[in-house]
Amino acid sequence: MDRADEGTELDRRWVEVGNNVSGIVRGCRGASIVAEHFMRAGWGSRSSSWHGYGLETAWCQVEIEPIEGSEVLLNGVVDPERLDELGGLLHRSGLGFSLELYDEGRVLIREIRA
C-alpha cells in the first residue's frame, strides 16, 4: 500500500527540529494497517522500506516499521503542542501505544501510554 503525498507536507520549521518523538504501536498486524489509519485521517503516506511507511501532515512526520510480534516502531518529529493529537489518532484507531517526546538535548519531557 503506497499512496504518495495525499496529505499535507510537514511545515518547514519542524524539519529543522530533528527527531523528537518515538514510540511503539501495539496490537496491529503490520505497519500497513497503521498507515491506513493515518491515511483515513488525511495524512500522506509513502513506502520507506520493504515493510515500513513514512507518514506526514503539517505538524508531524513519522516513520513506522514493524518489529517482532504485533508491534510497530514509530519515530520522527512532531510539534510538541500536538503530541496529544498524535496519541488521539492512535487511540481512536483502537491501537495500543506508547509515545515519548524529547527536547533538543534528547531528554525525555513527556510520555503518553494507552
Jmol script that loads the backbone (N, CA, C; Angstrom):
load data "model"
ATOM      1  N   MET A   1       0.856  -1.171   0.000  1.00  0.00           N
ATOM      2  CA  MET A   1       0.000   0.000   0.000  1.00  0.00           C
ATOM      3  C   MET A   1       0.899   1.230   0.000  1.00  0.00           C
ATOM      4  N   ASP A   2       0.877   1.963  -1.066  1.00  0.00           N
ATOM      5  CA  ASP A   2       1.682   3.177  -1.154  1.00  0.00           C
ATOM      6  C   ASP A   2       0.854   4.243  -1.847  1.00  0.00           C
ATOM      7  N   ARG A   3       0.463   5.227  -1.075  1.00  0.00           N
ATOM      8  CA  ARG A   3      -0.257   6.366  -1.633  1.00  0.00           C
ATOM      9  C   ARG A   3       0.568   7.604  -1.337  1.00  0.00           C
ATOM     10  N   ALA A   4       1.297   8.031  -2.299  1.00  0.00           N
ATOM     11  CA  ALA A   4       2.240   9.123  -2.066  1.00  0.00           C
ATOM     12  C   ALA A   4       1.539  10.465  -1.959  1.00  0.00           C
ATOM     13  N   ASP A   5       1.951  11.211  -0.981  1.00  0.00           N
ATOM     14  CA  ASP A   5       1.628  12.626  -0.855  1.00  0.00           C
ATOM     15  C   ASP A   5       0.151  12.970  -0.945  1.00  0.00           C
ATOM     16  N   GLU A   6      -0.701  12.207  -0.295  1.00  0.00           N
ATOM     17  CA  GLU A   6      -2.113  12.579  -0.251  1.00  0.00           C
ATOM     18  C   GLU A   6      -2.394  13.601   0.835  1.00  0.00           C
ATOM     19  N   GLY A   7      -1.519  13.689   1.826  1.00  0.00           N
ATOM     20  CA  GLY A   7      -1.730  14.622   2.931  1.00  0.00           C
ATOM     21  C   GLY A   7      -0.960  15.907   2.733  1.00  0.00           C
ATOM     22  N   THR A   8      -0.871  16.677   3.785  1.00  0.00           N
ATOM     23  CA  THR A   8      -0.169  17.946   3.776  1.00  0.00           C
ATOM     24  C   THR A   8       1.292  17.718   4.134  1.00  0.00           C
ATOM     25  N   GLU A   9       2.211  18.432   3.487  1.00  0.00           N
ATOM     26  CA  GLU A   9       3.628  18.306   3.810  1.00  0.00           C
ATOM     27  C   GLU A   9       3.939  18.935   5.161  1.00  0.00           C
ATOM     28  N   LEU A  10       4.982  18.406   5.783  1.00  0.00           N
ATOM     29  CA  LEU A  10       5.434  18.908   7.080  1.00  0.00           C
ATOM     30  C   LEU A  10       5.868  20.365   6.958  1.00  0.00           C
ATOM     31  N   ASP A  11       5.407  21.186   7.879  1.00  0.00           N
ATOM     32  CA  ASP A  11       5.804  22.590   7.957  1.00  0.00           C
ATOM     33  C   ASP A  11       7.333  22.648   8.104  1.00  0.00           C
ATOM     34  N   ARG A  12       7.991  23.499   7.335  1.00  0.00           N
ATOM     35  CA  ARG A  12       9.454  23.575   7.295  1.00  0.00           C
ATOM     36  C   ARG A  12      10.089  23.808   8.671  1.00  0.00           C
ATOM     37  N   ARG A  13       9.407  24.493   9.573  1.00  0.00           N
ATOM     38  CA  ARG A  13      10.015  24.753  10.889  1.00  0.00           C
ATOM     39  C   ARG A  13      10.221  23.471  11.682  1.00  0.00           C
ATOM     40  N   TRP A  14       9.442  22.419  11.399  1.00  0.00           N
ATOM     41  CA  TRP A  14       9.600  21.163  12.131  1.00  0.00           C
ATOM     42  C   TRP A  14      10.671  20.282  11.503  1.00  0.00           C
ATOM     43  N   VAL A  15      10.976  20.494  10.228  1.00  0.00           N
ATOM     44  CA  VAL A  15      12.030  19.725   9.572  1.00  0.00           C
ATOM     45  C   VAL A  15      13.367  19.961  10.271  1.00  0.00           C
ATOM     46  N   GLU A  16      13.620  21.198  10.682  1.00  0.00           N
ATOM     47  CA  GLU A  16      14.892  21.559  11.296  1.00  0.00           C
ATOM     48  C   GLU A  16      15.037  21.052  12.729  1.00  0.00           C
ATOM     49  N   VAL A  17      13.949  20.683  13.373  1.00  0.00           N
ATOM     50  CA  VAL A  17      13.990  20.225  14.760  1.00  0.00           C
ATOM     51  C   VAL A  17      14.704  18.884  14.881  1.00  0.00           C
ATOM     52  N   GLY A  18      14.510  18.010  13.930  1.00  0.00           N
ATOM     53  CA  GLY A  18      15.048  16.657  14.025  1.00  0.00           C
ATOM     54  C   GLY A  18      14.100  15.779  14.824  1.00  0.00           C
ATOM     55  N   ASN A  19      14.398  14.504  14.900  1.00  0.00           N
ATOM     56  CA  ASN A  19      13.515  13.567  15.589  1.00  0.00           C
ATOM     57  C   ASN A  19      13.330  13.959  17.051  1.00  0.00           C
ATOM     58  N   ASN A  20      12.055  14.032  17.468  1.00  0.00           N
ATOM     59  CA  ASN A  20      11.760  14.349  18.864  1.00  0.00           C
ATOM     60  C   ASN A  20      10.672  13.449  19.442  1.00  0.00           C
ATOM     61  N   VAL A  21      10.172  12.516  18.641  1.00  0.00           N
ATOM     62  CA  VAL A  21       9.138  11.605  19.136  1.00  0.00           C
ATOM     63  C   VAL A  21       9.501  10.177  18.726  1.00  0.00           C
ATOM     64  N   SER A  22       9.268   9.248  19.642  1.00  0.00           N
ATOM     65  CA  SER A  22       9.437   7.837  19.334  1.00  0.00           C
ATOM     66  C   SER A  22       8.380   7.073  20.108  1.00  0.00           C
ATOM     67  N   GLY A  23       8.104   5.875  19.643  1.00  0.00           N
ATOM     68  CA  GLY A  23       7.097   5.090  20.331  1.00  0.00           C
ATOM     69  C   GLY A  23       6.903   3.715  19.731  1.00  0.00           C
ATOM     70  N   ILE A  24       5.984   3.008  20.323  1.00  0.00           N
ATOM     71  CA  ILE A  24       5.598   1.660  19.892  1.00  0.00           C
ATOM     72  C   ILE A  24       4.082   1.650  19.733  1.00  0.00           C
ATOM     73  N   VAL A  25       3.618   1.083  18.630  1.00  0.00           N
ATOM     74  CA  VAL A  25       2.187   0.859  18.412  1.00  0.00           C
ATOM     75  C   VAL A  25       1.964  -0.639  18.565  1.00  0.00           C
ATOM     76  N   ARG A  26       1.010  -1.007  19.407  1.00  0.00           N
ATOM     77  CA  ARG A  26       0.768  -2.423  19.727  1.00  0.00           C
ATOM     78  C   ARG A  26      -0.577  -2.898  19.177  1.00  0.00           C
ATOM     79  N   GLY A  27      -0.651  -4.192  18.972  1.00  0.00           N
ATOM     80  CA  GLY A  27      -1.926  -4.801  18.609  1.00  0.00           C
ATOM     81  C   GLY A  27      -2.325  -4.621  17.154  1.00  0.00           C
ATOM     82  N   CYS A  28      -1.336  -4.573  16.260  1.00  0.00           N
ATOM     83  CA  CYS A  28      -1.659  -4.446  14.841  1.00  0.00           C
ATOM     84  C   CYS A  28      -0.921  -5.528  14.067  1.00  0.00           C
ATOM     85  N   ARG A  29      -1.464  -5.885  12.926  1.00  0.00           N
ATOM     86  CA  ARG A  29      -0.884  -6.969  12.137  1.00  0.00           C
ATOM     87  C   ARG A  29       0.232  -6.502  11.216  1.00  0.00           C
ATOM     88  N   GLY A  30       0.575  -5.239  11.252  1.00  0.00           N
ATOM     89  CA  GLY A  30       1.663  -4.742  10.420  1.00  0.00           C
ATOM     90  C   GLY A  30       1.595  -3.233  10.262  1.00  0.00           C
ATOM     91  N   ALA A  31       2.668  -2.698   9.720  1.00  0.00           N
ATOM     92  CA  ALA A  31       2.747  -1.251   9.534  1.00  0.00           C
ATOM     93  C   ALA A  31       1.713  -0.746   8.532  1.00  0.00           C
ATOM     94  N   SER A  32       1.329  -1.562   7.573  1.00  0.00           N
ATOM     95  CA  SER A  32       0.342  -1.115   6.581  1.00  0.00           C
ATOM     96  C   SER A  32      -1.005  -0.818   7.227  1.00  0.00           C
ATOM     97  N   ILE A  33      -1.355  -1.563   8.261  1.00  0.00           N
ATOM     98  CA  ILE A  33      -2.611  -1.319   8.983  1.00  0.00           C
ATOM     99  C   ILE A  33      -2.548   0.044   9.678  1.00  0.00           C
ATOM    100  N   VAL A  34      -1.422   0.334  10.315  1.00  0.00           N
ATOM    101  CA  VAL A  34      -1.246   1.627  10.975  1.00  0.00           C
ATOM    102  C   VAL A  34      -1.292   2.747   9.936  1.00  0.00           C
ATOM    103  N   ALA A  35      -0.597   2.562   8.823  1.00  0.00           N
ATOM    104  CA  ALA A  35      -0.580   3.573   7.762  1.00  0.00           C
ATOM    105  C   ALA A  35      -1.993   3.857   7.245  1.00  0.00           C
ATOM    106  N   GLU A  36      -2.826   2.836   7.128  1.00  0.00           N
ATOM    107  CA  GLU A  36      -4.209   3.026   6.671  1.00  0.00           C
ATOM    108  C   GLU A  36      -4.977   3.950   7.615  1.00  0.00           C
ATOM    109  N   HIS A  37      -4.799   3.786   8.914  1.00  0.00           N
ATOM    110  CA  HIS A  37      -5.479   4.654   9.887  1.00  0.00           C
ATOM    111  C   HIS A  37      -5.068   6.115   9.702  1.00  0.00           C
ATOM    112  N   PHE A  38      -3.782   6.340   9.493  1.00  0.00           N
ATOM    113  CA  PHE A  38      -3.299   7.703   9.282  1.00  0.00           C
ATOM    114  C   PHE A  38      -3.833   8.287   7.976  1.00  0.00           C
ATOM    115  N   MET A  39      -3.845   7.481   6.933  1.00  0.00           N
ATOM    116  CA  MET A  39      -4.340   7.962   5.640  1.00  0.00           C
ATOM    117  C   MET A  39      -5.818   8.333   5.716  1.00  0.00           C
ATOM    118  N   ARG A  40      -6.601   7.562   6.444  1.00  0.00           N
ATOM    119  CA  ARG A  40      -8.026   7.894   6.614  1.00  0.00           C
ATOM    120  C   ARG A  40      -8.214   9.224   7.324  1.00  0.00           C
ATOM    121  N   ALA A  41      -7.223   9.611   8.122  1.00  0.00           N
ATOM    122  CA  ALA A  41      -7.276  10.886   8.838  1.00  0.00           C
ATOM    123  C   ALA A  41      -6.692  12.028   7.992  1.00  0.00           C
ATOM    124  N   GLY A  42      -6.331  11.742   6.743  1.00  0.00           N
ATOM    125  CA  GLY A  42      -5.852  12.779   5.839  1.00  0.00           C
ATOM    126  C   GLY A  42      -4.349  12.946   5.751  1.00  0.00           C
ATOM    127  N   TRP A  43      -3.594  12.049   6.357  1.00  0.00           N
ATOM    128  CA  TRP A  43      -2.136  12.119   6.309  1.00  0.00           C
ATOM    129  C   TRP A  43      -1.625  11.573   4.983  1.00  0.00           C
ATOM    130  N   GLY A  44      -0.459  12.053   4.550  1.00  0.00           N
ATOM    131  CA  GLY A  44       0.228  11.487   3.392  1.00  0.00           C
ATOM    132  C   GLY A  44       0.968  10.233   3.814  1.00  0.00           C
ATOM    133  N   SER A  45       1.134   9.308   2.884  1.00  0.00           N
ATOM    134  CA  SER A  45       1.813   8.057   3.170  1.00  0.00           C
ATOM    135  C   SER A  45       2.680   7.674   1.978  1.00  0.00           C
ATOM    136  N   ARG A  46       3.854   7.099   2.274  1.00  0.00           N
ATOM    137  CA  ARG A  46       4.721   6.588   1.226  1.00  0.00           C
ATOM    138  C   ARG A  46       5.491   5.391   1.779  1.00  0.00           C
ATOM    139  N   SER A  47       5.845   4.462   0.915  1.00  0.00           N
ATOM    140  CA  SER A  47       6.689   3.349   1.334  1.00  0.00           C
ATOM    141  C   SER A  47       8.071   3.887   1.644  1.00  0.00           C
ATOM    142  N   SER A  48       8.665   3.430   2.760  1.00  0.00           N
ATOM    143  CA  SER A  48      10.005   3.870   3.114  1.00  0.00           C
ATOM    144  C   SER A  48      10.990   2.703   3.220  1.00  0.00           C
ATOM    145  N   SER A  49      10.474   1.479   3.169  1.00  0.00           N
ATOM    146  CA  SER A  49      11.298   0.268   3.183  1.00  0.00           C
ATOM    147  C   SER A  49      10.404  -0.888   2.727  1.00  0.00           C
ATOM    148  N   TRP A  50      10.906  -2.094   2.818  1.00  0.00           N
ATOM    149  CA  TRP A  50      10.102  -3.246   2.387  1.00  0.00           C
ATOM    150  C   TRP A  50       8.767  -3.313   3.126  1.00  0.00           C
ATOM    151  N   HIS A  51       8.775  -2.985   4.424  1.00  0.00           N
ATOM    152  CA  HIS A  51       7.562  -3.108   5.222  1.00  0.00           C
ATOM    153  C   HIS A  51       7.212  -1.837   5.994  1.00  0.00           C
ATOM    154  N   GLY A  52       7.967  -0.774   5.793  1.00  0.00           N
ATOM    155  CA  GLY A  52       7.769   0.457   6.548  1.00  0.00           C
ATOM    156  C   GLY A  52       7.144   1.565   5.719  1.00  0.00           C
ATOM    157  N   TYR A  53       6.667   2.581   6.419  1.00  0.00           N
ATOM    158  CA  TYR A  53       5.993   3.714   5.771  1.00  0.00           C
ATOM    159  C   TYR A  53       6.428   5.019   6.406  1.00  0.00           C
ATOM    160  N   GLY A  54       6.435   6.052   5.590  1.00  0.00           N
ATOM    161  CA  GLY A  54       6.590   7.416   6.070  1.00  0.00           C
ATOM    162  C   GLY A  54       5.214   8.057   6.070  1.00  0.00           C
ATOM    163  N   LEU A  55       4.835   8.686   7.168  1.00  0.00           N
ATOM    164  CA  LEU A  55       3.525   9.316   7.323  1.00  0.00           C
ATOM    165  C   LEU A  55       3.743  10.784   7.647  1.00  0.00           C
ATOM    166  N   GLU A  56       2.919  11.658   7.037  1.00  0.00           N
ATOM    167  CA  GLU A  56       3.202  13.081   7.171  1.00  0.00           C
ATOM    168  C   GLU A  56       1.943  13.937   7.116  1.00  0.00           C
ATOM    169  N   THR A  57       1.967  14.964   7.944  1.00  0.00           N
ATOM    170  CA  THR A  57       0.984  16.032   7.920  1.00  0.00           C
ATOM    171  C   THR A  57       1.737  17.325   8.246  1.00  0.00           C
ATOM    172  N   ALA A  58       1.056  18.448   8.307  1.00  0.00           N
ATOM    173  CA  ALA A  58       1.734  19.735   8.507  1.00  0.00           C
ATOM    174  C   ALA A  58       2.469  19.830   9.844  1.00  0.00           C
ATOM    175  N   TRP A  59       2.046  19.070  10.849  1.00  0.00           N
ATOM    176  CA  TRP A  59       2.630  19.196  12.188  1.00  0.00           C
ATOM    177  C   TRP A  59       3.371  17.953  12.679  1.00  0.00           C
ATOM    178  N   CYS A  60       3.496  16.944  11.819  1.00  0.00           N
ATOM    179  CA  CYS A  60       4.160  15.710  12.241  1.00  0.00           C
ATOM    180  C   CYS A  60       4.634  14.911  11.028  1.00  0.00           C
ATOM    181  N   GLN A  61       5.800  14.284  11.172  1.00  0.00           N
ATOM    182  CA  GLN A  61       6.320  13.378  10.149  1.00  0.00           C
ATOM    183  C   GLN A  61       6.963  12.208  10.884  1.00  0.00           C
ATOM    184  N   VAL A  62       6.455  11.001  10.646  1.00  0.00           N
ATOM    185  CA  VAL A  62       6.987   9.825  11.328  1.00  0.00           C
ATOM    186  C   VAL A  62       7.236   8.698  10.337  1.00  0.00           C
ATOM    187  N   GLU A  63       8.156   7.835  10.723  1.00  0.00           N
ATOM    188  CA  GLU A  63       8.422   6.585  10.022  1.00  0.00           C
ATOM    189  C   GLU A  63       7.896   5.473  10.911  1.00  0.00           C
ATOM    190  N   ILE A  64       7.249   4.494  10.301  1.00  0.00           N
ATOM    191  CA  ILE A  64       6.794   3.330  11.060  1.00  0.00           C
ATOM    192  C   ILE A  64       7.400   2.079  10.425  1.00  0.00           C
ATOM    193  N   GLU A  65       7.857   1.175  11.275  1.00  0.00           N
ATOM    194  CA  GLU A  65       8.489  -0.085  10.860  1.00  0.00           C
ATOM    195  C   GLU A  65       7.984  -1.196  11.754  1.00  0.00           C
ATOM    196  N   PRO A  66       7.578  -2.318  11.170  1.00  0.00           N
ATOM    197  CA  PRO A  66       7.167  -3.434  12.023  1.00  0.00           C
ATOM    198  C   PRO A  66       8.374  -4.009  12.757  1.00  0.00           C
ATOM    199  N   ILE A  67       8.137  -4.435  13.997  1.00  0.00           N
ATOM    200  CA  ILE A  67       9.144  -5.162  14.752  1.00  0.00           C
ATOM    201  C   ILE A  67       8.498  -6.481  15.155  1.00  0.00           C
ATOM    202  N   GLU A  68       9.093  -7.207  16.032  1.00  0.00           N
ATOM    203  CA  GLU A  68       8.593  -8.543  16.360  1.00  0.00           C
ATOM    204  C   GLU A  68       7.156  -8.558  16.871  1.00  0.00           C
ATOM    205  N   GLY A  69       6.477  -9.651  16.599  1.00  0.00           N
ATOM    206  CA  GLY A  69       5.101  -9.811  17.059  1.00  0.00           C
ATOM    207  C   GLY A  69       4.149  -8.852  16.377  1.00  0.00           C
ATOM    208  N   SER A  70       3.287  -8.256  17.163  1.00  0.00           N
ATOM    209  CA  SER A  70       2.274  -7.346  16.614  1.00  0.00           C
ATOM    210  C   SER A  70       2.574  -5.908  17.023  1.00  0.00           C
ATOM    211  N   GLU A  71       3.845  -5.523  16.936  1.00  0.00           N
ATOM    212  CA  GLU A  71       4.241  -4.172  17.314  1.00  0.00           C
ATOM    213  C   GLU A  71       4.882  -3.448  16.134  1.00  0.00           C
ATOM    214  N   VAL A  72       4.704  -2.136  16.125  1.00  0.00           N
ATOM    215  CA  VAL A  72       5.268  -1.282  15.089  1.00  0.00           C
ATOM    216  C   VAL A  72       6.033  -0.161  15.774  1.00  0.00           C
ATOM    217  N   LEU A  73       7.277   0.043  15.369  1.00  0.00           N
ATOM    218  CA  LEU A  73       8.104   1.123  15.889  1.00  0.00           C
ATOM    219  C   LEU A  73       7.744   2.413  15.160  1.00  0.00           C
ATOM    220  N   LEU A  74       7.652   3.508  15.894  1.00  0.00           N
ATOM    221  CA  LEU A  74       7.311   4.820  15.343  1.00  0.00           C
ATOM    222  C   LEU A  74       8.378   5.812  15.794  1.00  0.00           C
ATOM    223  N   ASN A  75       8.900   6.622  14.875  1.00  0.00           N
ATOM    224  CA  ASN A  75       9.811   7.692  15.273  1.00  0.00           C
ATOM    225  C   ASN A  75       9.796   8.794  14.234  1.00  0.00           C
ATOM    226  N   GLY A  76      10.073  10.018  14.685  1.00  0.00           N
ATOM    227  CA  GLY A  76      10.081  11.151  13.777  1.00  0.00           C
ATOM    228  C   GLY A  76      10.015  12.458  14.536  1.00  0.00           C
ATOM    229  N   VAL A  77       9.329  13.423  13.935  1.00  0.00           N
ATOM    230  CA  VAL A  77       9.230  14.759  14.517  1.00  0.00           C
ATOM    231  C   VAL A  77       7.763  15.161  14.626  1.00  0.00           C
ATOM    232  N   VAL A  78       7.430  15.810  15.748  1.00  0.00           N
ATOM    233  CA  VAL A  78       6.066  16.275  15.988  1.00  0.00           C
ATOM    234  C   VAL A  78       6.135  17.660  16.626  1.00  0.00           C
ATOM    235  N   ASP A  79       5.175  18.497  16.305  1.00  0.00           N
ATOM    236  CA  ASP A  79       5.006  19.761  17.023  1.00  0.00           C
ATOM    237  C   ASP A  79       4.684  19.362  18.461  1.00  0.00           C
ATOM    238  N   PRO A  80       5.521  19.720  19.448  1.00  0.00           N
ATOM    239  CA  PRO A  80       5.294  19.276  20.826  1.00  0.00           C
ATOM    240  C   PRO A  80       3.901  19.606  21.363  1.00  0.00           C
ATOM    241  N   GLU A  81       3.313  20.694  20.900  1.00  0.00           N
ATOM    242  CA  GLU A  81       1.985  21.073  21.366  1.00  0.00           C
ATOM    243  C   GLU A  81       0.885  20.194  20.776  1.00  0.00           C
ATOM    244  N   ARG A  82       1.240  19.321  19.830  1.00  0.00           N
ATOM    245  CA  ARG A  82       0.233  18.476  19.198  1.00  0.00           C
ATOM    246  C   ARG A  82       0.469  16.988  19.454  1.00  0.00           C
ATOM    247  N   LEU A  83       1.298  16.665  20.428  1.00  0.00           N
ATOM    248  CA  LEU A  83       1.541  15.271  20.782  1.00  0.00           C
ATOM    249  C   LEU A  83       0.238  14.568  21.136  1.00  0.00           C
ATOM    250  N   ASP A  84      -0.658  15.256  21.845  1.00  0.00           N
ATOM    251  CA  ASP A  84      -1.938  14.649  22.207  1.00  0.00           C
ATOM    252  C   ASP A  84      -2.774  14.305  20.970  1.00  0.00           C
ATOM    253  N   GLU A  85      -2.670  15.093  19.913  1.00  0.00           N
ATOM    254  CA  GLU A  85      -3.396  14.783  18.669  1.00  0.00           C
ATOM    255  C   GLU A  85      -2.875  13.499  18.043  1.00  0.00           C
ATOM    256  N   LEU A  86      -1.552  13.323  18.062  1.00  0.00           N
ATOM    257  CA  LEU A  86      -0.967  12.083  17.555  1.00  0.00           C
ATOM    258  C   LEU A  86      -1.462  10.896  18.378  1.00  0.00           C
ATOM    259  N   GLY A  87      -1.428  11.049  19.690  1.00  0.00           N
ATOM    260  CA  GLY A  87      -1.940   9.997  20.564  1.00  0.00           C
ATOM    261  C   GLY A  87      -3.424   9.751  20.356  1.00  0.00           C
ATOM    262  N   GLY A  88      -4.190  10.818  20.155  1.00  0.00           N
ATOM    263  CA  GLY A  88      -5.626  10.683  19.916  1.00  0.00           C
ATOM    264  C   GLY A  88      -5.935   9.904  18.653  1.00  0.00           C
ATOM    265  N   LEU A  89      -5.163  10.135  17.603  1.00  0.00           N
ATOM    266  CA  LEU A  89      -5.359   9.394  16.355  1.00  0.00           C
ATOM    267  C   LEU A  89      -5.132   7.901  16.584  1.00  0.00           C
ATOM    268  N   LEU A  90      -4.070   7.560  17.277  1.00  0.00           N
ATOM    269  CA  LEU A  90      -3.804   6.150  17.572  1.00  0.00           C
ATOM    270  C   LEU A  90      -4.888   5.566  18.465  1.00  0.00           C
ATOM    271  N   HIS A  91      -5.312   6.314  19.470  1.00  0.00           N
ATOM    272  CA  HIS A  91      -6.358   5.845  20.387  1.00  0.00           C
ATOM    273  C   HIS A  91      -7.684   5.601  19.653  1.00  0.00           C
ATOM    274  N   ARG A  92      -8.096   6.561  18.820  1.00  0.00           N
ATOM    275  CA  ARG A  92      -9.353   6.406  18.054  1.00  0.00           C
ATOM    276  C   ARG A  92      -9.293   5.227  17.093  1.00  0.00           C
ATOM    277  N   SER A  93      -8.092   4.859  16.688  1.00  0.00           N
ATOM    278  CA  SER A  93      -7.923   3.726  15.781  1.00  0.00           C
ATOM    279  C   SER A  93      -7.988   2.399  16.519  1.00  0.00           C
ATOM    280  N   GLY A  94      -8.092   2.460  17.846  1.00  0.00           N
ATOM    281  CA  GLY A  94      -8.186   1.248  18.641  1.00  0.00           C
ATOM    282  C   GLY A  94      -6.854   0.552  18.854  1.00  0.00           C
ATOM    283  N   LEU A  95      -5.765   1.292  18.682  1.00  0.00           N
ATOM    284  CA  LEU A  95      -4.439   0.705  18.822  1.00  0.00           C
ATOM    285  C   LEU A  95      -3.826   1.078  20.166  1.00  0.00           C
ATOM    286  N   GLY A  96      -3.168   0.126  20.796  1.00  0.00           N
ATOM    287  CA  GLY A  96      -2.406   0.419  21.997  1.00  0.00           C
ATOM    288  C   GLY A  96      -1.098   1.083  21.584  1.00  0.00           C
ATOM    289  N   PHE A  97      -0.576   1.939  22.423  1.00  0.00           N
ATOM    290  CA  PHE A  97       0.650   2.638  22.051  1.00  0.00           C
ATOM    291  C   PHE A  97       1.323   3.251  23.264  1.00  0.00           C
ATOM    292  N   SER A  98       2.575   3.600  23.069  1.00  0.00           N
ATOM    293  CA  SER A  98       3.292   4.481  23.987  1.00  0.00           C
ATOM    294  C   SER A  98       4.086   5.443  23.115  1.00  0.00           C
ATOM    295  N   LEU A  99       4.076   6.717  23.497  1.00  0.00           N
ATOM    296  CA  LEU A  99       4.803   7.762  22.783  1.00  0.00           C
ATOM    297  C   LEU A  99       5.697   8.492  23.768  1.00  0.00           C
ATOM    298  N   GLU A 100       6.891   8.826  23.326  1.00  0.00           N
ATOM    299  CA  GLU A 100       7.828   9.591  24.133  1.00  0.00           C
ATOM    300  C   GLU A 100       8.243  10.831  23.370  1.00  0.00           C
ATOM    301  N   LEU A 101       8.206  11.983  24.033  1.00  0.00           N
ATOM    302  CA  LEU A 101       8.597  13.256  23.449  1.00  0.00           C
ATOM    303  C   LEU A 101       9.890  13.715  24.102  1.00  0.00           C
ATOM    304  N   TYR A 102      10.864  14.109  23.282  1.00  0.00           N
ATOM    305  CA  TYR A 102      12.178  14.528  23.758  1.00  0.00           C
ATOM    306  C   TYR A 102      12.446  15.980  23.398  1.00  0.00           C
ATOM    307  N   ASP A 103      13.272  16.649  24.207  1.00  0.00           N
ATOM    308  CA  ASP A 103      13.688  18.012  23.868  1.00  0.00           C
ATOM    309  C   ASP A 103      14.923  17.960  22.972  1.00  0.00           C
ATOM    310  N   GLU A 104      15.501  19.125  22.675  1.00  0.00           N
ATOM    311  CA  GLU A 104      16.641  19.218  21.762  1.00  0.00           C
ATOM    312  C   GLU A 104      17.855  18.436  22.249  1.00  0.00           C
ATOM    313  N   GLY A 105      17.994  18.282  23.559  1.00  0.00           N
ATOM    314  CA  GLY A 105      19.110  17.548  24.145  1.00  0.00           C
ATOM    315  C   GLY A 105      18.833  16.071  24.324  1.00  0.00           C
ATOM    316  N   ARG A 106      17.748  15.575  23.751  1.00  0.00           N
ATOM    317  CA  ARG A 106      17.310  14.170  23.838  1.00  0.00           C
ATOM    318  C   ARG A 106      16.953  13.771  25.269  1.00  0.00           C
ATOM    319  N   VAL A 107      16.435  14.730  26.036  1.00  0.00           N
ATOM    320  CA  VAL A 107      15.944  14.466  27.387  1.00  0.00           C
ATOM    321  C   VAL A 107      14.440  14.232  27.287  1.00  0.00           C
ATOM    322  N   LEU A 108      13.966  13.135  27.873  1.00  0.00           N
ATOM    323  CA  LEU A 108      12.543  12.822  27.864  1.00  0.00           C
ATOM    324  C   LEU A 108      11.776  13.902  28.612  1.00  0.00           C
ATOM    325  N   ILE A 109      10.778  14.508  27.942  1.00  0.00           N
ATOM    326  CA  ILE A 109       9.991  15.560  28.604  1.00  0.00           C
ATOM    327  C   ILE A 109       8.533  15.164  28.783  1.00  0.00           C
ATOM    328  N   ARG A 110       8.078  14.152  28.052  1.00  0.00           N
ATOM    329  CA  ARG A 110       6.665  13.758  28.186  1.00  0.00           C
ATOM    330  C   ARG A 110       6.483  12.347  27.641  1.00  0.00           C
ATOM    331  N   GLU A 111       5.542  11.608  28.235  1.00  0.00           N
ATOM    332  CA  GLU A 111       5.241  10.257  27.781  1.00  0.00           C
ATOM    333  C   GLU A 111       3.728  10.058  27.840  1.00  0.00           C
ATOM    334  N   ILE A 112       3.214   9.379  26.832  1.00  0.00           N
ATOM    335  CA  ILE A 112       1.792   9.020  26.775  1.00  0.00           C
ATOM    336  C   ILE A 112       1.695   7.519  26.557  1.00  0.00           C
ATOM    337  N   ARG A 113       0.827   6.871  27.313  1.00  0.00           N
ATOM    338  CA  ARG A 113       0.593   5.426  27.140  1.00  0.00           C
ATOM    339  C   ARG A 113      -0.910   5.165  27.062  1.00  0.00           C
ATOM    340  N   ALA A 114      -1.286   4.290  26.176  1.00  0.00           N
ATOM    341  CA  ALA A 114      -2.699   3.883  26.077  1.00  0.00           C
ATOM    342  C   ALA A 114      -2.789   2.454  25.594  1.00  0.00           C
TER     343      ALA A 114
END
end "model"
wireframe off; spacefill off
backbone 0.3
color backbone group
